[in-house]
Amino acid sequence: MKTEKINEYIEYYKNSLLEDTIPFWSSRCLDKEFGGYLTYFDREGKRLSTDKNGWVQGRMTWMFSRLYNEVDKKDEWLSLAKSGYEFLKTSILDDNGRGWFTVTREGNPVRRRRYLFVETFAVIACAEYYKASGDREALELAHKVLELIFKLKEDGTDPKFHESVQTKGHSLTMILISVLQILRSADPEGEYNQRINIQIDEIFKYFVHKDKKCLFETVGPHGEFLDTPEGRTINPGHAIETAWFIMEEAKYQNDKTMLNRILPILDWHLELGWDKKYGGLYSFVDCSGYQPEQIEWNMKFWWPHNEALYATLLAHHLTGENRYSEWFEKIHQWSDSHFPDRKSGEWFGYLNYDGTVSNTLKGNNWKSCFHLPRQQLLTWQLLEEMKQGEK
């Protein structure tokens, strides 16, 4: 990628992050009365609900802490991070380290889920906040919750299906790669590489099927292909996100074998997920070419495009291959022409198959101050690194 193009993209992603996305959230998310973040907003930022989602609290605590750690030591960002951390500690995590998926505004429990995603995002929140604040208690809490996650991953949580139906899911293994990477950055003296490599090996052992050129979301207990709607389901966004997690690890460990092993996963799911008629990435694809059972399968959600933007730029940076810069530019152009809300700020999250806006909500239990600003920050930082390499 030429220097002038790099400079153009630096300006775009830096300004989008610092002048649009972060101001949209930082100006309205803080609950000054009860702590934590209010995140359920309509297009203009009007609050539609005061319930708080557990994983959103973790994600946003991580985001504001990361901004403080890597962009600017702003008191505002540290204060926002502290509010999220304190709410996580007192209202989201129980004494054992398990998290509530939903609590009231005041922090009273509403709903728990079997899945461990609230806990994984609590770990990255505590780790990044420790790095920002130096509060040792936050690091200790991160380790406590992490060990609980691994115990429950091994022992299992309450089963969703009858014991006659056994499956293995990709999501937790995938997320743990990133969780361990973030904890390693905050706690450099810890031993994390081996655990990360174990998660990566699990991805390839169970979920990657080279014969079908797919990374599956759900497989049998030993990685068996399940010829069912659930078993055939491909989530392009998750596969692409997994790819950049592992590319980051290949970069960190300077492991070309690991890099070459993961690049086909990125290639398969860019091709499989891209809508060749209307553009954009599908939400779900059936690996056998059937119509997926998910009603929203052909919608274009914001977050897979965030993952694909960073993944393709990182692949271009690590390999020098122009096909990845071409993918990056294609995804950038499509995303920029469809997702940003030029009137009210931030991004629309949910588009129809043809790229028209389906739902104008800016925040809910899934969309918050995370995927978009994380991508904008990482892309901006990587472009700065690429610029230095051009000199």
C-alpha distance (Angstrom), angle and dihedral (degrees) to the residues before:
residue distance angle dihedral
M1 . . .
K2 3.79 . .
T3 3.80 121.1 .
E4 3.80 94.8 -116.5
K5 3.81 90.1 53.6
I6 3.80 91.0 47.9
N7 3.81 90.0 52.1
E8 3.80 90.7 49.2
Y9 3.79 91.8 52.6
I10 3.82 92.6 44.7
E11 3.79 90.2 57.3
Y12 3.81 91.7 45.7
Y13 3.81 97.6 50.2
K14 3.79 96.4 37.8
N15 3.79 92.9 49.9
S16 3.81 93.3 42.7
L17 3.79 89.9 54.0
L18 3.80 101.1 41.5
E19 3.80 101.4 31.6
D20 3.80 101.7 35.4
T21 3.81 120.1 14.2
I22 3.80 101.4 37.8
P23 3.84 95.7 41.9
F24 3.81 89.7 50.5
W25 3.80 90.2 58.2
S26 3.79 103.9 30.2
S27 3.80 92.2 54.0
R28 3.81 95.1 56.7
C29 3.82 113.3 14.3
L30 3.81 102.2 77.6
D31 3.80 115.6 99.0
K32 3.78 99.2 -148.6
E33 3.80 92.7 -175.0
F34 3.81 103.6 48.6
G35 3.81 104.2 12.1
G36 3.76 129.9 -120.2
Y37 3.79 125.4 67.1
L38 3.78 136.1 -51.9
T39 3.79 107.2 -150.7
Y40 3.81 111.7 162.1
F41 3.81 102.7 105.6
D42 3.77 137.9 155.4
R43 3.78 123.7 -133.3
E44 3.80 95.4 -73.0
G45 3.78 94.5 40.8
K46 3.80 99.3 -97.3
R47 3.80 111.0 154.2
L48 3.81 114.0 -112.6
S49 3.80 101.0 174.4
T50 3.80 137.7 16.0
D51 3.82 97.8 -155.6
K52 3.79 113.0 112.9
N53 3.77 127.2 -137.2
G54 3.80 117.8 -138.2
W55 3.77 100.2 -141.2
V56 3.80 91.3 44.6
Q57 3.82 89.5 56.2
G58 3.82 89.1 53.9
R59 3.78 95.6 44.4
M60 3.79 93.8 50.6
T61 3.80 94.1 44.4
W62 3.80 86.5 55.1
M63 3.82 91.8 46.9
F64 3.80 97.0 51.7
S65 3.82 90.8 42.8
R66 3.81 90.9 51.1
L67 3.80 91.5 50.0
Y68 3.80 89.1 52.1
N69 3.80 92.0 46.6
E70 3.79 99.0 45.2
V71 3.81 110.9 19.6
D72 3.81 111.8 32.2
K73 3.81 136.5 -21.8
K74 3.78 92.3 -119.6
D75 3.78 115.4 168.3
E76 3.80 88.2 -144.4
W77 3.80 92.8 60.4
L78 3.79 93.8 45.9
S79 3.79 90.6 48.3
L80 3.81 90.9 50.6
A81 3.81 90.2 48.4
K82 3.80 91.9 49.4
S83 3.79 92.0 51.9
G84 3.80 90.6 52.7
Y85 3.80 92.9 46.0
E86 3.81 93.9 49.6
F87 3.81 91.4 48.7
L88 3.81 90.9 48.9
K89 3.79 90.7 50.5
T90 3.79 96.9 47.3
S91 3.82 105.4 29.0
I92 3.82 111.9 19.1
L93 3.82 103.8 41.0
D94 3.79 120.1 55.1
D95 3.79 124.4 -146.7
N96 3.81 91.2 -83.3
G97 3.79 94.4 49.9
R98 3.80 98.1 -105.0
G99 3.78 114.7 136.8
W100 3.79 134.8 -134.8
F101 3.80 115.7 -126.8
T102 3.80 91.8 -151.8
V103 3.79 133.1 18.1
T104 3.78 132.8 170.4
R105 3.77 120.7 -99.5
E106 3.79 88.5 -95.0
G107 3.81 91.5 51.6
N108 3.80 101.6 -102.2
P109 3.83 113.7 147.8
V110 3.80 118.1 -101.8
R111 3.80 109.6 160.1
R112 3.79 139.1 8.8
R113 3.83 126.0 -164.7
R114 3.80 129.2 -155.4
Y115 3.78 91.6 -129.3
L116 3.79 120.3 91.9
F117 3.78 100.3 -136.6
V118 3.82 95.7 109.3
E119 3.79 86.4 56.2
T120 3.81 95.4 47.8
F121 3.79 91.9 52.9
A122 3.80 90.4 45.8
V123 3.83 88.0 58.1
I124 3.80 94.1 53.7
A125 3.80 90.3 44.4
C126 3.79 93.1 53.1
A127 3.80 93.2 43.0
E128 3.80 95.0 50.3
Y129 3.80 92.6 42.1
Y130 3.82 89.6 52.1
K131 3.79 88.4 53.3
A132 3.81 90.1 50.9
S133 3.80 99.6 41.8
G134 3.79 106.0 24.5
D135 3.82 88.1 -130.2
R136 3.82 102.0 154.4
E137 3.79 91.4 -162.9
A138 3.81 89.0 66.8
L139 3.81 91.9 56.1
E140 3.80 91.1 47.1
L141 3.80 89.9 51.5
A142 3.81 90.4 49.5
H143 3.81 89.9 55.0
K144 3.80 92.9 45.6
V145 3.79 93.0 52.9
L146 3.81 92.5 42.6
E147 3.81 92.2 55.7
L148 3.80 89.8 48.4
I149 3.81 89.6 53.0
F150 3.79 92.4 52.2
K151 3.80 91.7 46.8
L152 3.79 92.2 50.9
K153 3.80 91.1 43.2
E154 3.79 87.9 57.0
D155 3.81 98.5 39.0
G156 3.79 97.4 34.9
T157 3.80 131.4 -128.4
D158 3.80 125.6 -109.3
P159 3.82 106.0 -48.3
K160 3.77 120.1 -112.6
F161 3.80 95.1 -158.4
H162 3.78 136.3 41.0
E163 3.79 114.2 -83.0
S164 3.82 89.8 -107.3
V165 3.81 88.5 69.8
Q166 3.79 112.3 63.5
T167 3.78 123.3 177.7
K168 3.80 139.7 162.2
G169 3.81 122.8 -139.2
H170 3.79 127.8 -144.6
S171 3.81 100.4 -150.3
L172 3.80 102.5 78.2
T173 3.80 94.5 45.9
M174 3.79 89.7 48.9
I175 3.81 94.9 48.7
L176 3.80 93.0 47.3
I177 3.82 90.0 62.9
S178 3.80 90.0 61.8
V179 3.81 93.7 39.1
L180 3.81 91.5 55.5
Q181 3.81 91.9 45.3
I182 3.81 91.5 53.7
L183 3.80 92.2 45.9
R184 3.81 90.1 49.5
S185 3.80 90.2 53.9
A186 3.80 91.0 52.2
D187 3.80 95.0 41.1
P188 3.84 107.0 33.1
E189 3.80 93.3 172.1
G190 3.80 92.6 61.4
E191 3.81 125.4 97.1
Y192 3.79 107.5 -112.6
N193 3.80 109.7 133.9
Q194 3.79 95.7 82.0
R195 3.79 92.7 49.6
I196 3.79 91.0 48.9
N197 3.79 91.3 50.3
I198 3.80 90.5 50.7
Q199 3.82 90.7 55.3
I200 3.81 90.9 48.0
D201 3.80 91.1 49.8
E202 3.82 89.1 51.1
I203 3.79 90.3 54.2
F204 3.79 91.6 55.7
K205 3.79 95.8 37.8
Y206 3.78 97.8 51.9
F207 3.78 113.0 14.2
V208 3.81 108.1 33.0
H209 3.81 112.8 81.5
K210 3.78 108.5 -174.7
D211 3.81 92.9 -171.3
K212 3.80 90.3 61.3
K213 3.83 95.2 33.1
C214 3.77 90.4 -129.4
L215 3.79 142.5 120.0
F216 3.80 104.3 -144.0
E217 3.79 126.6 -145.6
T218 3.80 94.2 -150.4
V219 3.81 128.9 27.3
G220 3.79 137.9 160.1
P221 3.82 119.5 -80.0
H222 3.81 91.0 -88.1
G223 3.79 96.7 37.6
E224 3.79 96.4 -85.8
F225 3.79 118.0 163.7
L226 3.80 109.7 -111.9
D227 3.80 112.5 -148.3
T228 3.78 93.5 -149.9
P229 3.81 131.1 103.4
E230 3.81 89.7 -98.6
G231 3.80 93.3 44.7
R232 3.81 93.3 48.7
T233 3.80 93.2 49.5
I234 3.78 117.5 118.7
N235 3.80 120.3 -169.0
P236 3.83 103.4 -159.4
G237 3.81 92.8 -167.8
H238 3.80 93.2 54.7
A239 3.79 93.2 45.7
I240 3.81 91.3 50.1
E241 3.82 91.4 46.3
T242 3.81 89.5 51.2
A243 3.79 88.8 50.9
W244 3.80 94.2 56.9
F245 3.80 92.7 44.6
I246 3.80 88.2 57.1
M247 3.81 93.3 41.3
E248 3.80 87.9 55.4
E249 3.79 89.1 52.6
A250 3.80 91.9 48.6
K251 3.80 87.7 52.5
Y252 3.81 92.4 47.8
Q253 3.81 94.0 47.8
N254 3.83 92.9 37.1
D255 3.80 87.3 -127.8
K256 3.81 112.8 157.5
T257 3.79 91.5 179.6
M258 3.79 90.2 59.2
L259 3.80 90.5 46.8
N260 3.80 93.4 50.7
R261 3.78 89.7 47.1
I262 3.80 94.5 56.1
L263 3.82 101.6 39.8
P264 3.84 94.0 78.8
I265 3.81 88.9 57.1
L266 3.80 89.2 57.9
D267 3.81 91.6 45.6
W268 3.82 94.9 49.3
H269 3.78 95.3 50.3
L270 3.77 97.3 43.5
E271 3.80 88.2 55.9
L272 3.78 94.9 39.8
G273 3.80 95.3 44.5
W274 3.80 101.4 42.5
D275 3.80 116.4 100.4
K276 3.78 102.3 -133.7
K277 3.81 93.8 -165.1
Y278 3.81 104.5 44.5
G279 3.81 101.9 13.1
G280 3.76 128.1 -126.3
L281 3.78 130.8 85.3
Y282 3.78 122.8 -68.4
S283 3.79 118.0 -124.9
F284 3.81 93.6 -134.3
V285 3.79 137.0 8.6
D286 3.81 131.3 -169.4
C287 3.81 108.7 -130.8
S288 3.81 92.0 -142.5
G289 3.77 94.2 52.9
Y290 3.79 97.2 -105.0
Q291 3.77 121.5 132.9
P292 3.82 106.6 -89.9
E293 3.79 118.1 -115.4
Q294 3.82 92.1 -126.1
I295 3.80 108.4 100.2
E296 3.83 89.8 -146.7
W297 3.82 93.8 50.4
N298 3.81 96.0 120.7
M299 3.80 96.9 40.2
K300 3.77 118.1 112.2
F301 3.81 111.0 -126.4
W302 3.79 122.6 -165.9
W303 3.79 99.3 -125.1
P304 3.85 101.6 60.4
H305 3.79 87.4 55.3
N306 3.80 90.5 51.4
E307 3.81 90.2 52.3
A308 3.81 92.8 45.8
L309 3.80 93.4 50.0
Y310 3.78 93.5 56.2
A311 3.81 94.7 37.5
T312 3.80 94.6 54.1
L313 3.80 93.7 44.8
L314 3.81 90.4 49.2
A315 3.80 91.4 48.3
H316 3.80 90.1 51.0
H317 3.80 91.1 49.0
L318 3.81 93.9 48.9
T319 3.81 97.4 42.5
G320 3.81 105.2 25.6
E321 3.82 88.0 -135.8
N322 3.78 114.1 150.8
R323 3.79 93.4 -148.2
Y324 3.78 88.9 72.1
S325 3.80 93.6 50.0
E326 3.82 87.3 49.5
W327 3.80 89.9 52.8
F328 3.80 90.1 47.6
E329 3.79 92.2 52.2
K330 3.82 92.3 46.4
I331 3.81 92.9 50.5
H332 3.81 91.3 43.0
Q333 3.79 93.0 52.3
W334 3.80 93.9 46.3
S335 3.79 93.4 45.4
D336 3.80 94.3 46.0
S337 3.80 91.8 51.0
H338 3.81 95.3 48.8
F339 3.83 115.3 25.5
P340 3.83 110.0 43.5
D341 3.80 114.9 90.5
R342 3.82 101.3 -138.3
K343 3.80 91.2 -172.4
S344 3.81 105.3 46.9
G345 3.78 104.2 15.1
E346 3.81 136.7 -116.5
W347 3.84 120.6 55.4
F348 3.75 134.3 -60.4
G349 3.77 106.7 -119.2
Y350 3.78 104.4 -156.9
L351 3.78 126.4 49.4
N352 3.79 131.1 174.7
Y353 3.80 121.4 -115.7
D354 3.81 90.7 -87.7
G355 3.80 95.5 50.0
T356 3.80 97.6 -101.0
V357 3.79 117.0 133.6
S358 3.80 113.9 -91.6
N359 3.80 101.4 176.3
T360 3.79 126.5 14.3
L361 3.82 98.5 -158.3
K362 3.79 112.0 130.7
G363 3.79 95.8 -164.9
N364 3.80 139.6 20.8
N365 3.83 138.1 132.6
W366 3.81 90.7 -51.4
K367 3.79 108.2 25.6
S368 3.79 113.9 64.3
C369 3.79 140.8 122.8
F370 3.80 95.7 -48.5
H371 3.82 126.5 72.0
L372 3.80 95.8 41.2
P373 3.83 99.2 43.5
R374 3.81 92.0 39.4
Q375 3.80 89.5 55.7
Q376 3.79 93.5 43.9
L377 3.80 91.4 50.5
L378 3.81 95.9 45.0
T379 3.80 92.9 44.6
W380 3.81 92.0 49.2
Q381 3.81 91.5 48.4
L382 3.80 93.1 47.8
L383 3.80 91.5 48.6
E384 3.82 88.9 52.9
E385 3.80 88.5 52.0
M386 3.80 90.3 49.3
K387 3.80 90.1 49.3
Q388 3.79 91.1 54.1
G389 3.78 89.0 51.0
E390 3.78 90.5 54.9
K391 3.81 91.9 60.0
